[in-house]
Amino acid sequence: MSMTRRRFIATSALVAGGSSLAGCASIAAAPGQSDYANFDATELASLIRSKQISPSQALEWAIARSEVVNPQLNAIVVEHFDRARRLAAGTIPDGPLQGVPFLLKDLWTQLAGTVTTHGSRFFSDQVVKQNNTLANRYEAAGLVIFGKTASPEFGSNSSTESLLWGDTRNPWDPTLSSGGSSGGSAVAVATGIVPAAHASDGGGSIRIPASCCGIFGLKPSRGRTPGGPGAFDKAAGLGVSHVVSRSVRDSALLLDLTGHPEVGDPYVTPPPSRSYLAATGMAPGRLRIGIQRRSTFPIETHPDCMEALEHTASLCESLGHELGEIEPPPLPGEGLWRSFGVLRGTSIAMAIKKREAEVGREATADDIEPNNWQSYVDSKDFSAVDFERERQFVYSLARDIIEHQSAFDVVLSPTLVGPPPKLGILNPNSPTQEFANAAMSMAGFTIAYNVSGQPAMTVPLHWNASSIPIGTMFAGRPGAEGTLYRLAAQLEQAQPWADRRPPEFA
C-alpha cells in the first residue's frame, strides 16, 4: 500500500445539544490566523459563538497550521479535510465547543465512513460503519473532526513509531521521540494545530507523550469515559480515553462532556459532585501530597526528572500543601508484565481475528509488526483460565496500590524515568526483549495507575538545560479527578505554561 496520506470523505449523524462558555481573554481587534495557536478550545468556541470568527475560518487555520507542521513531524496520518469543510460550512451541533477543530487518535476510535488503521498495515484500508460512543459525544459537543493522529501499532509502544506511518518526531528536538502511544495528538497540541486532541492511555499513553511534548495530560479513572458500543472493556479495564491539551480548563470541560456512563458499562465510577470545569475555578485546599522518588521498577531515574520532581515539590510546598514521602507501589515487575502480555495480547488478538473475518484471509507476519506478531502467536496458547487468572491478579494489585497510597490525597512523582529517548530505541523491529526493556523503562512511573484505575495527570512545569520538557505526575484517589483539576489549575496559575512552545512553531 502507498504510504502517502489520504483524505477520506465521510458523513455521519450529528447529535445536537449543549451550551456555550465564554473565553477568558478579550480581543481588541478581529483575530486572524496568526492568533489561532494562542487560543484554547474554550476561547475559540467563545469567539465562534460571538461571530468574531466562523467555524470555517477556525478549520482553515488549523489545516494551514498542520500543513506547516506535519511534513516535519508526522502528527496527522489520516486527513478528513473535505468532510470537515462540509460540516464547518453547514450545520454544526450547538454544543459548548461548537466549531472548534479537533483530531481523533488513530486507535480503537470509530468515525463513520472513515479509516481507522490502529497504526497497522493489516488495518490500513478498514472503513468503519458507525461512530463509537466517544466520537458521538465529541461531535455532539460541536467539535469539527478533521483528521486522525499517529499511533504506534495497536498502541503497543511507548514511542510513536510504526512500520505503517513511520516516526512521529518531538517538536522540541526532531531526533527525539514524541512519546506514545498518543504521540501524534501530543505533537498536534504542542505545535498549535489544535488546542486539544483525543488520546488514550493503557500504560501511560496520555501522560508519556504529554510529558515528552510539554503539554497537559490527564488519564481519567477506570470507566470514566465510554469505550462502547463495540468494546466496553479492552484488556480488563487497563485502558481509558480522554485528551491532551494546553489548558487545564479544556481538559476539564471535555471530561464534563464525555465522562459519563453508557448503557452496558462494566465499571461504575462515582459521578463528580460538581462539574470538572467548575472545579478548575476552586482552590484545592491544603492537600497532603506523597512524594514518590523511585520508579515502580528497579530503574534509576535520570537527574533531569529528579530535578523536575524537586521543582514541582517546592512549588507545591510554596502553595501551602503538606508534603510527605512514599515508597513506590507494590508491583511485582515480572508478574505485571505477564499479566499485561495476556490481557493486552488477548485484546489485540480479538481485533486481528475480527479483521481476518472481514478480509477473508488469515494475518501473516508480513501484516503485523514483529513484537505484536509474537504477542499474537503467543495469545493462541492462552486459555480462559489464563485470562481470568491475570485479570484477578491485576485487580488484586489495584487494591494493594490504592491501600498503599490511602494516607495521601495525591501522590507526586516524575512522569518518566528519563527525558524523551532518541527515536529508534523503541523501533518496531527491535528484538523482543530489548523492546520490552525499553518500554518498561518509559512506563516505570505511569503503569501503576492503569493497574489501579486511579486518575493521574502530567503537568509541564520544567524544561531541562537542553530546553526539553520534563513532566511531573500527580495521581489522585479513585474517582477524584476533581481534586487533580483543582490542583492543576492552581499550578497553571502559579507557573503558566501555555506560552512556552517549541521555538520553530511558536
MITIRO-183944 format. One line per 4 residues: number of its first residue (from 1); their letters; for each residue y negated, x, z of C-alpha. Coordinates in pm, whole numbers, plus 50000, padded with zeros to 5 digits. Each point is the difference from the previous one (the first is absolute). Example, Ala and Ser with C-alpha at 12.3 -4.5 7.8 and 13.67 -1.06 7.14 Angstrom:
<nodes>
1	as	50450/51230/50780 ~ 49656/50137/49934
</nodes>
This chain:
<nodes>
1	msmt	50000/50000/50000 ~ 49644/50118/49931 ~ 49812/50118/50307 ~ 49673/49864/49866
5	rrrf	49836/49749/50229 ~ 50028/49645/49878 ~ 49799/49687/50047 ~ 50196/49687/50078
9	iats	49850/49657/49946 ~ 50101/49729/50242 ~ 49897/49665/50136 ~ 50091/49846/50331
13	alva	49919/49697/50211 ~ 49703/50059/50232 ~ 49965/49849/50343 ~ 49649/49903/50109
17	ggss	49852/50004/50346 ~ 49796/50200/50248 ~ 49639/50078/50078 ~ 49763/50292/49959
21	lagc	49883/50264/50245 ~ 49662/50167/49986 ~ 49972/50374/49945 ~ 49826/50223/50251
25	asia	49756/50183/49769 ~ 49696/49867/49823 ~ 49933/50090/49637 ~ 49636/50061/49907
29	aapg	50071/49975/49629 ~ 50282/49864/49790 ~ 50297/50236/50045 ~ 50131/50195/49704
33	qsdy	50312/50189/49905 ~ 49888/50310/50190 ~ 49996/49791/50321 ~ 50348/49854/49955
37	anfd	50202/50262/50187 ~ 49774/49968/50305 ~ 50095/49638/50071 ~ 50300/49889/50198
41	atel	50188/49687/49897 ~ 49816/49780/50251 ~ 49662/50098/49864 ~ 50109/49973/49636
45	asli	50114/49644/50071 ~ 49661/49924/50156 ~ 49816/50139/49696 ~ 50217/49790/49769
49	rskq	49956/49690/50215 ~ 49621/50042/49992 ~ 50015/50057/49622 ~ 49841/50343/50019
53	isps	50298/50118/49795 ~ 50274/49815/49814 ~ 50377/50041/50034 ~ 50005/50137/49646
57	qale	49742/50265/50088 ~ 50195/50108/50306 ~ 50321/50018/49796 ~ 49842/50206/49722
61	waia	49857/50241/50256 ~ 50347/50040/50154 ~ 50158/50057/49659 ~ 49730/50253/49906
65	rsev	50062/50185/50325 ~ 50374/50002/49934 ~ 49949/50145/49653 ~ 49825/50298/50157
69	vnpq	50245/50051/50287 ~ 50335/49910/49852 ~ 50039/50268/49731 ~ 49948/50261/50272
73	lnai	50195/49855/50293 ~ 50246/49737/49869 ~ 49930/49720/50247 ~ 50057/49693/49778
77	vveh	50322/49988/49799 ~ 50007/49642/49868 ~ 49678/49840/49873 ~ 49922/49627/49994
81	fdra	49645/50036/49869 ~ 50008/49718/49744 ~ 50170/49761/50242 ~ 49736/50080/50263
85	rrla	49713/49962/49754 ~ 50112/49648/49911 ~ 50024/49910/50367 ~ 49662/50151/50089
89	agti	49833/49810/49715 ~ 50169/49674/50095 ~ 50077/49818/50323 ~ 50082/50219/50299
93	pdgp	50127/49838/50320 ~ 49718/49941/50247 ~ 50134/50238/50262 ~ 49816/50235/50238
97	lqgv	50040/50292/49755 ~ 49927/49809/49682 ~ 49953/50234/49703 ~ 50080/50327/50179
101	pfll	50208/50241/49785 ~ 50338/50086/50152 ~ 50316/50198/49925 ~ 50364/49938/50093
105	kdlw	50245/50275/50081 ~ 50274/50027/49735 ~ 50278/49938/50250 ~ 50185/49681/50104
109	tqla	49692/49782/49935 ~ 50012/49744/49721 ~ 49716/49878/49780 ~ 50125/49739/49756
113	gtvt	50035/50115/49639 ~ 49940/50367/50079 ~ 50219/50306/50034 ~ 50095/50138/50340
117	thgs	50179/50333/49952 ~ 50052/50112/50363 ~ 49929/50345/49856 ~ 50343/49995/49834
121	rffs	50102/50054/49639 ~ 50271/49735/50044 ~ 49731/49737/50071 ~ 49736/50125/49755
125	dqvv	49996/49681/49792 ~ 50092/49744/50267 ~ 49767/49699/49966 ~ 49996/49778/50308
129	kqnn	49986/49622/49964 ~ 49805/49897/50309 ~ 49762/50124/50264 ~ 50138/50087/50337
133	tlan	49832/49850/50307 ~ 49773/50298/50064 ~ 49866/50003/49643 ~ 49934/49626/50030
137	ryea	49796/50062/50314 ~ 49800/50279/49838 ~ 49916/49777/49705 ~ 49916/49707/50228
141	aglv	49753/50229/50178 ~ 49821/50037/49664 ~ 50102/50358/49928 ~ 50012/50102/49633
145	ifgk	50312/50212/49949 ~ 49954/50238/49707 ~ 50288/50245/50035 ~ 50275/50160/50204
149	tasp	49990/50332/50178 ~ 50246/50288/49993 ~ 50296/50006/50235 ~ 50295/50241/50010
153	efgs	50331/49846/49897 ~ 50091/49720/50243 ~ 49739/50137/50243 ~ 50255/50261/50109
157	nsst	49768/50298/50008 ~ 49718/50106/50232 ~ 49819/50134/49693 ~ 49911/49792/49694
161	esll	50198/50194/49740 ~ 50241/49831/49758 ~ 50184/50076/49681 ~ 49863/49679/49847
165	wgdt	49628/50041/50074 ~ 49959/50365/50099 ~ 49789/50128/50290 ~ 49713/49820/50170
169	rnpw	49752/50266/50106 ~ 49788/50026/50312 ~ 49630/49945/49919 ~ 49893/50263/50255
173	dptl	50215/50266/49832 ~ 50206/49904/49692 ~ 50262/50263/50078 ~ 50093/49806/50315
177	ssgg	50204/49686/50054 ~ 49823/49668/50046 ~ 50276/49900/50241 ~ 50244/49718/49948
181	ssgg	50118/49761/49932 ~ 49664/49821/49960 ~ 49835/50306/49848 ~ 49858/49822/49696
185	sava	49830/49739/50216 ~ 49857/50263/50235 ~ 49856/50199/49709 ~ 49850/49685/49846
189	vatg	49821/49920/50327 ~ 49894/50357/50081 ~ 49838/50043/49657 ~ 49825/49663/49998
193	ivpa	50202/49821/49732 ~ 50050/49718/50252 ~ 49887/49961/50362 ~ 50349/49894/50111
197	ahas	50344/49994/49837 ~ 50343/49865/50082 ~ 50238/50242/50169 ~ 50332/49988/50183
201	dggg	50163/50202/50275 ~ 50371/50057/50066 ~ 49975/50336/50176 ~ 49631/50088/49986
205	siri	49908/49896/49646 ~ 49664/49845/50093 ~ 49901/50256/50261 ~ 50118/50319/49824
209	pasc	49795/49956/49677 ~ 49701/49858/50189 ~ 49999/50317/50211 ~ 50041/50224/49694
213	cgif	49713/49829/49817 ~ 49754/49951/50288 ~ 49997/49620/50031 ~ 50104/49731/50249
217	glkp	50352/49858/50003 ~ 50164/49758/50242 ~ 50370/49912/50000 ~ 50037/49652/50152
221	srgr	50269/49888/50242 ~ 50347/49921/49867 ~ 49991/49662/49828 ~ 49620/49964/50009
225	tpgg	49964/49977/49621 ~ 50239/49809/49770 ~ 50278/50164/49802 ~ 50136/49692/49826
229	pgaf	50099/49793/49833 ~ 50249/50240/49841 ~ 50035/50267/50269 ~ 49921/49890/50353
233	dkaa	50161/50290/50181 ~ 50020/50325/49806 ~ 50181/50277/50190 ~ 50029/49799/50323
237	glgv	49625/49963/50046 ~ 49909/50369/49974 ~ 49738/49929/49732 ~ 49683/49791/50001
241	shvv	49708/49953/49758 ~ 49624/50006/50047 ~ 49715/50208/49850 ~ 49817/50330/50012
245	srsv	49621/49975/50012 ~ 49677/50184/50062 ~ 49865/49757/50261 ~ 50174/49864/50307
249	rdsa	49861/49651/49946 ~ 50158/49972/49652 ~ 50340/50082/50145 ~ 49947/49746/50278
253	llld	49884/49725/49762 ~ 50292/50058/49763 ~ 50246/49976/50289 ~ 49834/49673/50105
257	ltgh	50059/49870/49646 ~ 50360/50117/49962 ~ 50143/50055/50348 ~ 50161/49669/50086
261	pevg	50359/49877/49973 ~ 50170/49850/49700 ~ 50295/49763/50005 ~ 50322/50190/50067
265	dpyv	49852/50306/50170 ~ 50273/50178/50200 ~ 49749/50148/50249 ~ 49744/49813/50209
269	tppp	49694/50206/50089 ~ 49761/49836/50251 ~ 49682/49876/49828 ~ 49673/50165/50105
273	srsy	49777/49825/50253 ~ 49704/50039/49762 ~ 49947/50121/49646 ~ 50037/50370/49934
277	laat	49658/50003/49837 ~ 49851/49857/50319 ~ 50179/50272/50195 ~ 49811/50270/49808
281	gmap	49677/49865/50149 ~ 50127/50027/50357 ~ 50005/50301/50232 ~ 50356/50115/50074
285	grlr	49933/50045/50371 ~ 50132/50298/50192 ~ 50338/50078/49843 ~ 50272/50211/50153
289	igiq	50092/50239/49717 ~ 50313/50214/50006 ~ 49971/50330/49811 ~ 50318/50107/49821
293	rrst	49972/50362/49897 ~ 50349/50064/49864 ~ 50180/49845/49705 ~ 50303/49776/50041
297	fpie	50203/50275/49832 ~ 50019/50370/50097 ~ 49731/50102/49751 ~ 49693/50203/50097
301	thpd	49673/49820/49934 ~ 49741/50188/49793 ~ 49685/50122/50183 ~ 49780/49788/49770
305	cmea	50176/49685/50119 ~ 49975/50105/50364 ~ 49629/50067/49951 ~ 49961/49650/49856
309	leht	50188/49858/50298 ~ 49778/50179/50252 ~ 49688/49889/49814 ~ 50111/49636/50005
313	aslc	50107/50018/50365 ~ 49658/50139/50096 ~ 49828/49725/49805 ~ 50210/49735/50176
317	eslg	49921/50152/50339 ~ 49628/50002/49920 ~ 50028/49628/49921 ~ 50134/49933/50347
321	helg	50374/49978/49941 ~ 50252/50135/50248 ~ 50230/50270/49863 ~ 50347/50098/50115
325	eiep	50291/50202/49865 ~ 50318/49853/49849 ~ 50311/50165/49863 ~ 50133/49913/49652
329	pplp	50203/49678/49983 ~ 50376/50035/50048 ~ 50130/50016/49644 ~ 50322/50187/49914
333	gegl	49917/50160/49666 ~ 50351/50011/49855 ~ 50082/49644/50100 ~ 49666/49872/49874
337	wrsf	50038/50153/49653 ~ 50354/49864/49982 ~ 49865/49652/50075 ~ 49721/50032/49745
341	gvlr	50253/50119/49744 ~ 50217/49694/50051 ~ 49724/49738/50036 ~ 49768/50123/49726
345	gtsi	50289/50106/49780 ~ 50151/49651/50015 ~ 49665/49840/49919 ~ 49950/50226/49696
349	amai	50360/49944/49888 ~ 49942/49624/50003 ~ 49695/50040/49775 ~ 50193/50222/49758
353	kkre	50293/49756/49990 ~ 49765/49713/49923 ~ 49839/50200/49721 ~ 50343/50089/49857
357	aevg	50073/49627/49970 ~ 49666/49943/49825 ~ 50047/50272/49738 ~ 50376/49953/49957
361	reat	50106/50356/50074 ~ 50064/50228/50294 ~ 49741/50255/50109 ~ 50080/50365/49938
365	addi	49876/50328/50143 ~ 49757/50016/49707 ~ 49830/49678/50120 ~ 49942/50091/50365
369	epnn	49846/50310/50158 ~ 50256/50242/50147 ~ 49944/49935/50371 ~ 49987/49623/49956
373	wqsy	50305/50017/49775 ~ 50189/50181/50275 ~ 49888/49733/50245 ~ 50122/49731/49761
377	vdsk	50338/50171/49960 ~ 50032/50039/50376 ~ 49912/49633/50056 ~ 50314/49893/49815
381	dfsa	50201/50127/50298 ~ 49797/49811/50262 ~ 50176/49706/50162 ~ 49847/49692/50159
385	vdfe	50096/50152/50333 ~ 49807/50319/49912 ~ 49689/49801/49916 ~ 50013/49787/50315
389	rerq	50069/50303/50220 ~ 49694/50181/49869 ~ 49783/49689/50020 ~ 50089/49953/50365
393	fvys	49944/50372/50062 ~ 49647/49978/49860 ~ 49926/49694/50212 ~ 50121/50182/50312
397	lard	49773/50294/49915 ~ 49710/49754/49961 ~ 50048/49879/50356 ~ 50011/50358/50125
401	iieh	49677/50094/49821 ~ 49808/49694/50122 ~ 50114/50052/50360 ~ 49920/50372/49978
405	qsaf	49636/49921/49911 ~ 49951/49696/50224 ~ 49761/50178/50240 ~ 49741/50042/49724
409	dvvl	49791/49759/49794 ~ 50019/50234/49702 ~ 50158/50336/49920 ~ 49802/50267/49815
413	sptl	50168/50272/49792 ~ 49947/50193/49679 ~ 50089/49792/49695 ~ 50181/50292/49833
417	vgpp	50153/50325/50119 ~ 49792/50191/49744 ~ 49725/49969/49739 ~ 50093/49840/49666
421	pklg	50272/50217/49844 ~ 49990/50154/49655 ~ 50129/49780/49720 ~ 50358/50087/49911
425	ilnp	50131/50053/50352 ~ 50128/49642/49989 ~ 50089/50007/49632 ~ 50254/49730/49902
429	nspt	50231/50272/49865 ~ 50007/50194/50328 ~ 50345/50059/50152 ~ 50093/49717/50235
433	qefa	49988/50192/50328 ~ 49678/50179/49909 ~ 49845/49667/49902 ~ 50117/49834/50323
437	naam	49859/50279/50216 ~ 49659/49981/49833 ~ 49995/49620/50028 ~ 50091/50018/50369
441	smag	49715/50244/50054 ~ 49747/49764/49841 ~ 50118/49702/50208 ~ 50044/50183/50329
445	ftia	49739/49790/50181 ~ 49988/49682/49790 ~ 50363/49892/49979 ~ 50035/49896/50365
449	ynvs	49782/49693/49946 ~ 50202/49875/49705 ~ 50298/50011/50234 ~ 49819/49825/50285
453	gqpa	49803/49759/49782 ~ 49676/50083/50182 ~ 49666/49999/49819 ~ 49857/50346/49932
457	mtvp	49693/50132/49819 ~ 49867/50328/49869 ~ 49629/50065/50037 ~ 49805/50261/49794
461	lhwn	49802/50188/50263 ~ 50062/50365/49910 ~ 49994/50236/49700 ~ 50134/50354/50022
465	assi	49823/50323/49899 ~ 50108/49942/49639 ~ 49838/49652/50003 ~ 50339/49827/49992
469	pigt	50028/49677/50205 ~ 50227/50007/50305 ~ 50067/49657/50147 ~ 50085/49903/50356
473	mfag	50226/49707/50086 ~ 49983/49729/50264 ~ 50293/49770/50075 ~ 49958/49673/50189
477	rpga	50227/49768/50188 ~ 50211/49758/49792 ~ 49776/49735/49845 ~ 49681/50169/50124
481	egtl	49823/50066/49670 ~ 49685/49854/50159 ~ 49985/50285/50250 ~ 50031/50255/49722
485	yrla	49728/49832/49792 ~ 49761/49992/50297 ~ 50062/50370/50063 ~ 49978/50090/49629
489	aqle	49666/49820/49966 ~ 49867/50184/50304 ~ 50109/50336/49854 ~ 49858/49910/49659
493	qaqp	49663/49925/50160 ~ 50006/50315/50215 ~ 50095/50228/49710 ~ 49951/49823/49664
497	wadr	50223/50120/49718 ~ 49924/49770/49705 ~ 49753/50242/49841 ~ 50236/50296/50016
501	rppe	50151/50009/49652 ~ 50187/50252/49786 ~ 49712/50205/49850 ~ 50084/49945/49634
505	fa	50014/49623/50045 ~ 49728/49945/50259
</nodes>
